[in-house]
Amino acid sequence: MAAWNERSNRRRARCRAAMAAAAAAVALAWHAAAGAEPLQVVLDQARIVKLPDRMATIVVGNPAIADISVQPGGIMVLTGRGYGATNVLVLDRAGQMLMEQEVQVSGPRDNIVVVYRGVDRESYSCAPTCERRFMLGDGQAFFEANGASIGLRNTISQSGAPPPKN
């Protein structure tokens, strides 16, 4: 009888140890997920993110800050659309959360020169010569002029037509 009690106590101790290890693993995984670093994206640039298996739904907290495009093979293309922070949630068919990722969109840091003309701001990319840069926060006239130039360039490049003569 004493041997049976001793074996039973050992089994209970092993069971308690296994349960404690499992609880520690879950707590560690939760802590790692909760403390995960935000995904850094530069404005108007894209990042590739591998999606979890069984993904059915993706939710972007603020689509004005980040946009997504899902590609075959469980790939998500994440593009920075505006400055700020948002999040991306990935759910399975049952609505269970598979992934939650904070996204931080910041401006470019490469050779940018900002010129202020009174309250109006103009941004230039200088590498090695300075060219107008289309950036959020620029003065309205500068922003609209750049937008019109970019729109015309895109139309011409897509149609194959020669640029209009002045």
C-alpha positions in Angstrom: 0.0 0.0 0.0 2.8 2.4 0.8 4.5 1.7 -2.6 1.2 2.5 -4.3 0.9 5.8 -2.5 4.4 6.7 -3.3 3.8 6.0 -7.1 0.6 8.0 -6.9 2.4 10.9 -5.3 5.1 10.8 -8.0 2.5 10.8 -10.8 0.7 13.8 -9.2 4.0 15.6 -8.8 4.9 15.0 -12.5 1.4 16.1 -13.5 1.7 19.3 -11.5 5.1 19.9 -13.0 3.8 19.4 -16.5 0.8 21.7 -15.9 3.2 24.4 -14.4 5.4 24.1 -17.5 2.4 24.4 -19.8 1.1 27.5 -17.9 4.6 29.1 -18.0 4.8 28.4 -21.8 1.4 30.0 -22.4 2.3 33.0 -20.2 5.6 33.4 -22.0 3.9 33.2 -25.4 1.2 35.7 -24.4 3.8 38.1 -22.9 5.9 37.8 -26.1 2.9 38.5 -28.3 1.7 41.4 -26.1 5.1 43.0 -26.0 5.9 42.4 -29.7 7.5 45.4 -31.4 5.3 47.3 -33.9 5.9 46.6 -37.5 7.7 49.6 -38.9 6.6 50.8 -42.4 7.8 53.9 -44.3 5.1 56.0 -45.9 4.4 55.0 -49.5 6.5 51.8 -49.1 5.5 48.2 -48.7 6.5 45.3 -46.4 5.8 41.6 -46.9 4.2 39.8 -43.9 3.6 36.0 -43.8 0.0 35.3 -42.7 -0.9 32.5 -40.3 -2.5 29.3 -41.6 -6.3 29.1 -41.5 -6.6 32.9 -42.0 -10.1 33.9 -43.1 -10.5 37.6 -42.3 -8.1 40.5 -42.0 -9.1 43.8 -40.4 -7.0 47.0 -40.6 -7.7 49.4 -37.7 -7.3 52.6 -39.8 -7.0 52.0 -43.6 -5.9 55.7 -44.0 -2.6 54.8 -42.2 -1.9 51.3 -43.6 -3.4 49.3 -46.5 -3.1 45.6 -47.2 -3.2 43.4 -50.2 -3.5 39.6 -49.7 -1.4 37.5 -52.2 -1.5 33.8 -52.9 0.6 31.6 -50.6 -0.4 33.4 -47.4 1.4 36.6 -48.1 0.2 40.0 -47.1 1.6 43.2 -48.6 1.4 46.0 -46.1 1.7 49.6 -47.5 2.1 52.8 -45.5 -0.6 55.3 -46.5 -0.4 57.9 -43.8 1.6 58.8 -40.7 0.6 57.2 -37.4 -0.1 53.9 -35.8 -2.8 51.3 -36.4 -3.2 47.6 -36.1 -3.9 44.5 -38.2 -6.0 41.7 -36.9 -6.1 38.2 -38.6 -9.1 36.0 -37.7 -10.0 32.4 -38.6 -13.5 31.3 -39.8 -14.7 30.9 -36.3 -13.7 34.5 -35.4 -10.7 33.4 -33.3 -7.8 35.8 -33.3 -4.8 34.3 -35.1 -2.6 37.4 -35.1 -2.6 41.0 -33.9 0.1 43.2 -35.1 0.7 46.9 -34.3 1.8 48.9 -37.4 3.8 52.2 -37.2 4.0 54.3 -40.3 6.7 57.0 -40.4 8.1 59.3 -43.0 11.2 58.7 -45.0 14.5 59.6 -43.5 16.7 59.6 -46.6 18.1 62.9 -47.8 14.9 64.9 -47.3 15.1 68.7 -47.4 12.1 70.7 -46.1 11.7 74.3 -47.2 9.3 76.6 -45.4 7.9 79.6 -47.3 5.9 81.3 -44.5 3.5 78.7 -43.3 3.7 76.6 -46.5 6.0 73.6 -46.5 7.8 72.0 -49.5 9.6 68.7 -49.5 12.5 67.8 -51.7 14.5 64.6 -52.1 18.2 65.4 -52.5 20.3 62.5 -53.7 22.4 64.0 -55.2 20.2 66.7 -56.9 17.1 68.0 -55.3 13.7 67.0 -56.8 10.2 67.8 -55.6 8.9 65.1 -53.3 5.2 64.3 -52.8 4.7 64.2 -49.0 1.8 64.6 -46.6 2.0 67.9 -44.8 3.3 70.0 -47.7 1.5 73.2 -48.6 -1.7 72.7 -50.6 -0.5 74.4 -53.8 2.9 72.5 -53.8 1.1 69.2 -53.0 -1.5 69.7 -55.7 1.1 70.6 -58.3 3.2 67.5 -57.5 0.0 65.4 -57.6 -0.9 66.7 -61.0 2.6 66.1 -62.3 2.6 62.5 -60.9 -0.8 61.8 -62.3 0.2 63.0 -65.8 3.4 60.9 -65.7 1.5 57.8 -64.7 -1.1 58.3 -67.4 1.6 58.7 -70.0 3.5 55.7 -68.8 0.4 53.5 -68.8 -0.8 54.6 -72.2 2.5 54.7 -74.0 1.6 58.1 -75.6 4.3 60.7 -75.9 4.1 63.6 -73.4 2.1 66.7 -74.5 4.1 69.5 -76.0 4.0 72.9 -74.4 
